[in-house]
Amino acid sequence: MCGIVGIVGKQPVNQTIYDGLTVLQHRGQDAAGIVTWGDEGLKVRKSNGLVRDVFRHRHMLHLTGNVGMGHIRYPTAGTSKSSEAQPFYVNSPYGICLGHNGNLTNYDELAELLTREDRRHLSTTSDSEVLLNVFAHELQNRTSGMPTTEQIFDAIEAVHDRCSGGYAVVAMIIGHGIVAFRDPNGIRPILIGERETSAGTEYMVASESVALATLRFKNMRDLQPGEAVFISNSGKLSSRQYSGKTSYSPCIFEFVYFARPDSIIDKLSVYKARLRMGEQLAGQIVREWPDHDIDVVIPIPDTSRTAAVQVAYHLGVKYREGFIKNRYIGRTFIMPGQAERTQSVRRKLNAIDLEFRGKNVLLVDDSIVRGTTSRQIIRMAREAGARKVYFASAAPPVRYPNVYGIDMPAASELIANGRTVAQIEELIGADRLIYQDLHGLIRSVRHDNSDIKRFDTSCFSGEYVTADVTEDYLRALEEARSDAAKKRQSGKWSVPRLAVSDELNESGRVVSL
């Protein structure tokens, strides 16, 4: 997943955008960018790296203006080149900057049409650049002078008609304002907030509510599926709902892993969802294994802590912190390549022998994706002296690729694909493996919001929200975006690719995976 921020303020917004991106850093660690607009014109700074490394004092002084946007990147597609750091920019019409969180599932078709019919040039393999050019083309077709709010919304309607997949977008139309919109299925999250100042009302859009809360913006609401909002440079807020078919189907993996626990997404508390995941998981352990001999429950830091506390409480056993995390190592599931993920695990975690020695230990993680991290962590627990090592996942088996913005493109790289629980248990070296079932996960997350009729659970169920995800599509996706393909493509941008996005560098962790 990527993180996006957009602000129309009454004072310089550079520090506010920087702080917002820092709060959202968990959503992407590959690259960061900020664009601002003011009396001195358009100002840009973007590069590979963490927010704190990309922006120095001199860069912040350069980023002048009361209107701006920011992006942190997690490359589910394309490469880790600085040329693919966002926001992207096109100079016609008006000059538009765009940042995107998600994946387009009809990237190839769009890229061909943009080049052949719309006569637009693409410089990267990012579908964020495709989204930008589709929006720019549709806006240009509808305007001749100053764009009206209705013309902007009409252009976004056309974007929804042309683009398929999951996406949350923030864009700046230079000299006019900030526009944000969400895909018609509401797969990727985006919210809007307001803050009163002595000079007037300021507005902010962001991927998660924690960015709004940290900066003292009042959370107005989540954008609805297909909804667009436009905030003019003068501070006037307008919105329009997509006239086509919509479905409220947010990504459930946001609640399992990506989002911060202190965020509220689609009126649902991430923290409360993870508490309930622990309750559901404990109930499943009791049903499947009533005579368990677990001595202690230990979480795999950090995402699984909330669930693990509840598992221990409901099982009536001790909860202990058995691993110390080096917080200066990135999220390993997010790392672009299996070698990098594997090498980082032992640098990232260290076991406290005292909590393992001579005990039957239940390790709790949020999910198991590729399985490499789980296997190494179990080995570390045994080396620390554990008598038996059991493993529990707060999410169901990840058996299918995620095509809407999470770096799980290749079914062959998912340890649960085509395997039974017993086979996975043997592969990761656990004495026993317990998975949360899908119904339990859904019950855990949908605790308040009855407006949500379904979640995108495609990586667990194989049921995709958009109808264009076929077996042929998935095969082509694996060929283009597996770790092996990424290694072959390293240093090149002109390789075939499918459904790509500049989204998150964030999930691929085997710690949680």
N, C-alpha and C positions, 0 to 999 in steps of 0.2 A: 504494500500500500504506500501511497505517497501522502504527504500532508500539504494542505493548501490553506492560504490565508489571504483575505482581501479586506482593505479598510478604506473608507472615505471619512476623513477626519476634519477637524477644525484647527489642527495644529500639525507639526511634522509627525509623520507616521513611521519613520525609519526604525526607531527603537521599539515601537509597539509591534511592528511586523517581526523584528528580530526576536523579541521575547515570545511571540506567538509560535514562531518556528522552533524555538528552543523547547517549548513545552510539548510540541508535536514531534520531537526528534525521533521518538520510538517508531514513527511511521516511515522513516527513511534515513539512511545514513550514508548514501552514496554521493549525493550532491545537494547543493542548496543555492537558491537564487532569490533576489529581491529586485523589484522594479518600482520606481516611484515617479510621480509626475507633479510638477509645480511650475512656478514662474520661471525657473531655470531650465525647463524642458524635461525630457525623459532621461532618467538616470538608471543605470543597470549595474548590478554586480552579481555574478554567478560563477560557480566553479565546483569541482569535485571536493568532497570532504564534509565534515560536520559543520553545523552552523557556526560554532565558536571558532573554527579554523578558517572558514571562507570569508568571514566579515571581520576585518580589523578596524581600528579607529579611523583610519584614513578613508576606508570604504564607507563607513557610516556617515562621515561628514559629507561625502559626495552624494549620498542618497537623500536629496532634498525634496520637499513637497508634502502636501497634505493628503494625497491619494496614492495608494500603492498596493502591491500584492507580493506574496512570497510563496515559495514552493520548496519542499524537501523531497528528494527523489529516492525511490527504491526501484531498481531496474528489473522489471519482469520481462522486459524485452529490450532490444537494441543492445547497447554496450555501456560500459562505465566511462566512456569518454566525456570530457568536460563539454564537448560540443552538444551533448544531449542533456546538459543541465537545463532546468527550466527556471523561469518562464521562457517560452518561445515568443518570437516576434515576427510579424509581417507588416510591411509599411502601407499596404493597400487593402481595404480602404481605411483612411484616417490614421492608421497605425494601431495594431491590436497586439497585446501581450496576453498569453494564455498559459495557465498551469492546470494540470489534470491529474486526477486520482482515479485509476481504473484501467480497463482493457476494452478495446473494440474487437468484437468477434468477426466483423466484416472488413478488417483492415485492408486486405489484399484488393478487394473489389473497390474500396474507396480510393486507395492509392492509385490504382489504374485509371479510374474515372477522373480524378483530380489532374493527373498528368495529361491524359489524352483529350478530355472534353473541357475541363475547366481551365486547362493550360496554366497550371500552377506547378512550381518546382518543389520537390521534397529533398531536403538535405540530410535527413537522418532516417533511421528505421523506427522512430518512435511514433506511436499512434496519437500521441499528444499533438505532434506537428500536423497530422492528418486532421484531427479535430479542429485545430486552429484554422487550417486552410478551408475546411468545409464551412465553418462559421463565417470566415472572411468573404468567401465567394457568395454565400447566401445573403450576407449583409450588403455587399456591393451590388448585387442584382436588384436590391429593393430601395436603394438610396441614390440620390444625385447631389443633394446638398447636405445640410446638417441632418443626422439621423434622428428620427423621432423614437420615442419609447416603443410605440407600437411596431415600428419597422424592426427594431432590435428584437422584440419578442417574436415577430414573424420569422426572422432569420433563425432563431433558436428552435421554433416549431419545425423548420425545414431540417435543422441538424438532427432533431429527434427522428424525423421521418427517414433520414438517410443513414444514420448511425445505429449500430446494434452493439449491445454489450452492457457493461457496467461502467458508469462514469459520473464523477462529480467534478465540476469545472468552475474555475474563477477566471475571468478575463477582464482586462482593462482596455476600454476604447479610448485612445489617447485624446485628452481634452474634453471628454464627455462624461466618463464615469466607470463604475465597476458593475459587471454583470456576473451572476452566478446561476448555475442550473444543475439539475440532477437528472439522471437517466429515468425513463418512464417506468422502470421496475423498482426504482429506489434502492438499487443494490449497494451503491457506495454512499457513505454518509456525508452530509453537509448541513450546517446550521447557520442561523443568522442571529446576531445580537445587537443591542444598542447601548450607548453610554451617554448620559447627559453631562454636558460641560457648560461652563459659563458662556461659551461662544455658540452653543447649540448642540444638537444631537449628532453623535458619531455612530456609524454603522460598521459592523465587522462580520464577515463570513469566515467559517473555519471548518475543518474536518471533524473536530470534536469539541464538545462543550467545555472541556477543561481549558482550552485556549481562551475562550470567552471569559470564563470565571476568573482565571488568573489575572487577566487584564481588566477586570471589573466591568465587563460588559454584561448586561442582563440578557439571558438567553430568551430570545423572543419565541423561536420555534425551529424545528427541523424543516428544511425544504421538503415539500411533498414530492412523490414520484412524478417526474416530468415538469415540475415547477421551475420557473425562472424568476429571478429578482433583478432589478436594475436600480442602482443607487447613483444618481447624477452627482457630478462634482459639487453641486450646490447643496447636496444632502437630501434630495427628494427620493423617497423609496417607492417603487412600483413593483407589482408582481403579476404574473399570469400563469395559469395552469394550462398544461398541454391539452389540446383538444382531442388528441388521439387516444388509443387504448393505453391504460396504465395498470400496474399491478404492484401492490405494496409488498416487496420481497427483499428486505435487507439481508445482507450477508451475515450469516450466523457466526462465521469465523472471527468477525470483529469482536464478538463477546468472548469467544474462547481464548483469543491470543492477542490480536493487534491493538485494540483500544486500551487506553489507560483505565484502571479501575475507577478513578474518580470522574470519569466521563458519563454523561447521559446521552444516549443515542436513540433517536426515535422514541423518546419518552421512557426508555428502558435504562435502568441503572446497570452499568457493567459490573460494578462491585456486587450488587445484589444477585445478578445472574450467576456470578462465579460462586457466591455462597451457596446458592441453590444447586449448582452443579455438584458441589461437595456433598450436599444432602442426598441428592439423587444417586450419586456414586456410592455413598456409604450404604444406602438401601439396597443397591444392586449387589454389593459385596456380601451383605448379610443374607440375601436370598440365595445367591449362588454358592456361598461358602460360610455357612452358619457356624461351623466349628473351626474357624480360622485361628491361627496361632501367632498373629501379628503382635509384636512387642511395642513397636514405635512407628509412627507415620512421619516421613520426612519429605518435604516438598523439593522439587527442582526449581530453584529460584529463577525468575521472580514471579512469573505470571500465575503459577499454580498455587501460590501460598494460600490465597483466599479459600480455594476449594479444599486444600489439604487440611486446613484447620477444622473445617466442618466434617471431613471424613474422620479425623481423629476423635472429635467430640462425639459423633453419633456411633462410632465403634466402641467408645469407652476406653481408648488406649492413649498413650502419651503422644504428644506432638513435639517434635524437636527440629531445630535447624541443624542439618548435618552437612550442608555445603556452604562454603563461603565463596561469594562471587566477586571476581575482579570486574568492577564496573567500568573499567577503561577498555574492555574488549566489546566489540559490537555484537549485536544479536546474530547468532550463528545461522539460524534458519534463513536470515536475510542475506547471508554472504553469497556472492556470485560464483559458485563453484564448489564441488564436493570436497576437493582438497583443502580449500580454505576453511570450510565448515569443520572438517575432521581435525585439522591442526589446532583450531581455536578452542576446542572443548576443554582440554586439560589446562590451557592457559587461563581459561575463564572460570573454572570451578576447582575448588580444593576441598577435600573431605576432612571432617573433624573425626578422627579415629574413635574418640571416646563415645560418640553417639552410635557407632556401628558395631563395635567389638562385641562379639558373642550374642548378637541380637537378631531376631527375625524382623526384617525391616520392610515396610511398605513404602516405596517411592511413588510419589504422586506427581504427574506432569499434566500440562493442559492438553497435550495431543502428542501423537507420534506420527511423523510424516515420512521422512526417509529412513528413520530408525538408527542411523549411525550414532547420533548423540546418545540415544537411549542405551545402546549397547556399551558405549564407553562409560557412561555413568554407572551402569550396573557393575561393570568391571572395577570401577573405582570403589564402589561400595564393598565389593568382595575383598579388594586389596586392603580396605580399612578394617577388615575383620568381621564383617557381617556373616552370621551363620547361614541365613537364607535371605534372598533378595526377591521380594515381590514387586510388581510394577502395576500401577493403575493409571489409566488415561481418563481425564475428565471429558474427553470427546470420543465419539465413535471412531472406528477404523477409517483412516483416510485412504480410500480405494481408487478415487477418480481424480483426474486433473481439474484444477481450478482455472477457469478461462476468463475470469472477470477482474483480475488484478492482483492475484496472489501467485507467488512463484512456485507453483506446483504443476508445471505443464506436461510432464512426461509420466505416464502411468507406470512405466517400467522402473522409475526411480522411487515409487511409493512402496514401502515395505509391505503394506496390507493389500496391494493390488494382486488379486489372484491367489491369495494365501488365506489359510484358516488362522484363527487365533492361536491354536496350538503350534502351528508352523512359525508364526511371528514370535511367540514366546521362546521357541528354541533358538531362533535367529538372534534375538537380542540377549539371550542368556539369562532370562528370568526364571525363577522357580515357579512363578505363577504370574499370569497376565490377565488383568481385568479391564475391559473397556466399558465406558458409559454407552448406553444404547441411545439411538437417535431420538426416540420419543422422550426419553429422560432429558436429553439436552434441550429439546424444543420447549418442554415444560419449564425448564430452568430459566430460559431466556424470556419467554413470553409470560412474564409474571404480572404485567400491568396493562400493556397496550393491546387492546382487543381489535384495534384498527388493522393490525398486521395479520393477514390471513395465512401467510406462508412466509418462510424464510428461504433464502438461497442456501440450500444444503448440498449443493452439487458435488462437492469433494467427498461427501459421505454417502450420498444416495445415488449419484450418477444421473440425477434429474436436473436438467438445465432450464433456467428461466426463459432464455431466448431459444426460439425454435431452430436457429441456424447452426446449433452445435450438433453435428452428426459424427458418425464413426470416421468417415473420411476426413472431416475437419480435425478430429482429435489425433488421427495418425499423422496428418501433415504438421500439426502443432508440435508433436513429439519430435519429429524429424528436424524441425526448425529451432526448438527451444530447449531441448534436453541439455544436460551439462556437457555431454559430448559435442553436441552441435555448437554450444557457446564456445567451447574450447577451439573448435575448428574455425569459428568465425572471429575469434579474438583479433582485434585490430582492423576488422573490416566492417563496413556498414552496408555494403551493397549485396548482402546475401538475401536469399528468399526468407521471408518471415511471415508468420501468421498471427493474427490477433495479438498485437503487441501493445504494451503500454509502458509508460514511464512511471510506473507506479511503485510502489513500495519496495524498498529494499528490506522489507521488513518481515517477512514471515519465515523465511526459510530456516528457521533454526532447528537444529536437531536437538538442542537442549530442550526445546519444547517440542522438537519434532523427533 
